[in-house]
Amino acid sequence: MIQINEKEKCCGCSACANVCPKRCITMVTDEEGFYYPSVDLSECINCMRCETVCPFLHDEKGKDVLVSYAAKSRNNEVRINSSSGGVFYHLAERFLSDGGIVIGVAMDDDCKSARHIIIRDVSELARIRGSKYIQTDPMTLYETISKTIKGGQKVLFSGTPCQVNALKRFVGKDDQNLFCVDVICHGVPSAKLWEKYLNYRQAKVGSVRKVSFRYKKDGWKDYGLLLENEDHQFFYSPKQTDSYFQLFLKNLSLRPSCYSCKAKTERYSDLTLGDFWGIERMVPDFNDGTGASLIVCRTELGMELVKTIRDSVELQEVDYSVAIEKNKTDFISVEKPKERDCFFKDLDNLSFTKLKKKYVRIDWLKEIKRRIKKKISSAKK
Ligand SMILES: Cc1cc2nc3c(=O)[nH]c(=O)nc-3n(C[C@H](O)[C@H](O)[C@H](O)COP(=O)(O)OP(=O)(O)OC[C@H]3O[C@@H](n4cnc5c(N)ncnc54)[C@H](O)[C@@H]3O)c2cc1C
């Protein structure tokens, strides 16, 4: 029976809860706001399926890199409304038009949490576009996905590397109807922190109805957070000065397992998508400031899938080892800051304003220089 003695060794994928035949495992949040399994021992029959499915309890080789591409949607609107170069949108569009279903992450209506949802029609795709920088609520779709692919329908699943690995262990790794896309992952921040931040912002801007974590008003590299309230007013906060982003980018708000991520080095995905940081050096033609993607193909299925979107996406093959020079989080976990545990101890005790004061340090001089530079360069255009 699954037992979490070290929090670093659970990614919260919820595969154990989904596989349990007695339904005696529930996912509960800890004081930091991250989900962990809790077993009702009086119901447990010791079938060990929870341990068998757990991606953390098994060492596997993972897939090697077959080929990598720099990529960029040919559609400006798609690039602007996606986090990177918009590749995911085109993969999803292709899947839907071929009769498959797509599963990706959407924000809930109150914008406090995010979860995996099923998309069956291209008109709903906008809901799962874009990165949501919070850990998703526990996935409940394992059984549905398994039944769908066994029934012969194709499924495109997109998530973090640990979520993909969990799903693959649940349904069987080589099912040809399941296509998995994972992301180059910095780590996932606590949804409890996000809710605290949102409440702090809502006290000033009113009820928030939409969130974009990668709004590209100042370009792809200088993205920021955009909130839309119920009166359709917009509030923009650049990542350089936004407290939630600063806590994320300084690695203070991440799940314990993200500091020693096992999934990054044992990926089972068909494709990995990320930002192509350093594109200006490697493929300058793709660098128009609206976004570029790195695609890493790990299976033949992944390579075939990329071929199907050639009409919609510009592609150039690149050397993986050079392409990830500025994006080592593809295979290396971020470092855990010394203040991290102290920060989470303060999460319940301090108001967001006090947390911000204690843990967020903004280099205003650097920020003012950045803004001046930006103004000068846009005046020149
Ligand atoms: C938490 C997180 C951290 C990331 N860190 C990095 C990084 O360090 N370096 C890097 O190059 N790229 C990182 N990425 C990936 C990058 O932000 C883009 O998601 C990726 O390049 C795909 O972009 P796109 O333009 O093709 O499509 P997009 O439309 O932007 O991608 C959307 C898909 O991403 C998945 N997704 C979004 N939010 C979540 C979530 N909370 N949990 C699981 N899956 C989610 C969805 O299923 C969604 O449908 C991260 C993404 C996430 C979600």
The ligand as an SDF file (V2000), in Angstrom:
LIG
                    3D

 53 58  0  0  0  0  0  0  0  0999 V2000
    4.2090   24.5870  -14.8420 C   0  0  0  0  0  0  0  0  0  0  0  0
    4.9500   24.7700  -16.1490 C   0  0  0  0  0  0  0  0  0  0  0  0
    6.3090   25.0560  -16.1420 C   0  0  0  0  0  0  0  0  0  0  0  0
    7.0160   25.2170  -17.3560 C   0  0  0  0  0  0  0  0  0  0  0  0
    8.3650   25.4890  -17.3260 N   0  0  0  0  0  0  0  0  0  0  0  0
    9.0420   25.6250  -18.4880 C   0  0  0  0  0  0  0  0  0  0  0  0
   10.4520   25.8920  -18.5040 C   0  0  0  0  0  0  0  0  0  0  0  0
   11.0900   26.0010  -17.4530 O   0  0  0  0  0  0  0  0  0  0  0  0
   11.0790   26.0190  -19.7210 N   0  0  0  0  0  0  0  0  0  0  0  0
   10.3980   25.8860  -20.8910 C   0  0  0  0  0  0  0  0  0  0  0  0
   11.0030   26.0070  -21.9690 O   0  0  0  0  0  0  0  0  0  0  0  0
    9.0660   25.6410  -20.9200 N   0  0  0  0  0  0  0  0  0  0  0  0
    8.3860   25.5090  -19.7570 C   0  0  0  0  0  0  0  0  0  0  0  0
    7.0330   25.2180  -19.7750 N   0  0  0  0  0  0  0  0  0  0  0  0
    6.3910   24.9540  -21.0840 C   0  0  0  0  0  0  0  0  0  0  0  0
    5.9380   26.1920  -21.8410 C   0  0  0  0  0  0  0  0  0  0  0  0
    5.4750   27.1840  -20.9440 O   0  0  0  0  0  0  0  0  0  0  0  0
    4.7840   25.8430  -22.8130 C   0  0  0  0  0  0  0  0  0  0  0  0
    3.7330   25.2160  -22.0990 O   0  0  0  0  0  0  0  0  0  0  0  0
    5.1760   24.8540  -23.8820 C   0  0  0  0  0  0  0  0  0  0  0  0
    6.3020   25.3320  -24.5840 O   0  0  0  0  0  0  0  0  0  0  0  0
    4.0220   24.6520  -24.8770 C   0  0  0  0  0  0  0  0  0  0  0  0
    3.7580   25.8650  -25.4730 O   0  0  0  0  0  0  0  0  0  0  0  0
    2.8300   26.0130  -26.7480 P   0  0  0  0  0  0  0  0  0  0  0  0
    2.9450   27.4240  -27.2210 O   0  0  0  0  0  0  0  0  0  0  0  0
    3.1300   24.9340  -27.7420 O   0  0  0  0  0  0  0  0  0  0  0  0
    1.3680   25.6600  -26.2380 O   0  0  0  0  0  0  0  0  0  0  0  0
    0.4840   26.1590  -25.0350 P   0  0  0  0  0  0  0  0  0  0  0  0
   -0.8830   26.3600  -25.5650 O   0  0  0  0  0  0  0  0  0  0  0  0
    1.0780   27.2840  -24.3350 O   0  0  0  0  0  0  0  0  0  0  0  0
    0.5040   24.8670  -24.0720 O   0  0  0  0  0  0  0  0  0  0  0  0
   -0.6070   24.4440  -23.4430 C   0  0  0  0  0  0  0  0  0  0  0  0
   -0.5380   23.0880  -22.7870 C   0  0  0  0  0  0  0  0  0  0  0  0
    0.4000   23.0540  -21.6830 O   0  0  0  0  0  0  0  0  0  0  0  0
   -0.1300   22.1950  -20.6670 C   0  0  0  0  0  0  0  0  0  0  0  0
   -0.2490   22.8480  -19.3560 N   0  0  0  0  0  0  0  0  0  0  0  0
   -0.5630   24.1340  -19.0770 C   0  0  0  0  0  0  0  0  0  0  0  0
   -0.5750   24.3460  -17.7540 N   0  0  0  0  0  0  0  0  0  0  0  0
   -0.2870   23.1730  -17.1770 C   0  0  0  0  0  0  0  0  0  0  0  0
   -0.1710   22.7390  -15.8230 C   0  0  0  0  0  0  0  0  0  0  0  0
   -0.3350   23.5670  -14.7830 N   0  0  0  0  0  0  0  0  0  0  0  0
    0.1220   21.4360  -15.5980 N   0  0  0  0  0  0  0  0  0  0  0  0
    0.2900   20.5750  -16.6170 C   0  0  0  0  0  0  0  0  0  0  0  0
    0.2080   20.9260  -17.9110 N   0  0  0  0  0  0  0  0  0  0  0  0
   -0.0820   22.1970  -18.1930 C   0  0  0  0  0  0  0  0  0  0  0  0
   -1.5430   21.9060  -21.0540 C   0  0  0  0  0  0  0  0  0  0  0  0
   -2.0960   20.6980  -21.0840 O   0  0  0  0  0  0  0  0  0  0  0  0
   -1.8850   22.8590  -22.1280 C   0  0  0  0  0  0  0  0  0  0  0  0
   -2.8900   22.4050  -22.9110 O   0  0  0  0  0  0  0  0  0  0  0  0
    6.3210   25.0840  -18.5870 C   0  0  0  0  0  0  0  0  0  0  0  0
    4.9280   24.8260  -18.5800 C   0  0  0  0  0  0  0  0  0  0  0  0
    4.2500   24.6540  -17.3890 C   0  0  0  0  0  0  0  0  0  0  0  0
    2.7660   24.3420  -17.4170 C   0  0  0  0  0  0  0  0  0  0  0  0
  1  2  1  0
  2  3  1  0
  2 52  2  0
  3  4  2  0
  4  5  1  0
  4 50  1  0
  5  6  2  0
  6  7  1  0
  6 13  1  0
  7  8  2  0
  7  9  1  0
  9 10  1  0
 10 11  2  0
 10 12  1  0
 12 13  2  0
 13 14  1  0
 14 15  1  0
 14 50  1  0
 15 16  1  0
 16 17  1  0
 16 18  1  0
 18 19  1  0
 18 20  1  0
 20 21  1  0
 20 22  1  0
 22 23  1  0
 23 24  1  0
 24 25  2  0
 24 26  1  0
 24 27  1  0
 27 28  1  0
 28 29  2  0
 28 30  1  0
 28 31  1  0
 31 32  1  0
 32 33  1  0
 33 34  1  0
 33 48  1  0
 34 35  1  0
 35 36  1  0
 35 46  1  0
 36 37  1  0
 36 45  1  0
 37 38  2  0
 38 39  1  0
 39 40  1  0
 39 45  2  0
 40 41  1  0
 40 42  2  0
 42 43  1  0
 43 44  2  0
 44 45  1  0
 46 47  1  0
 46 48  1  0
 48 49  1  0
 50 51  2  0
 51 52  1  0
 52 53  1  0
M  END
$$$$
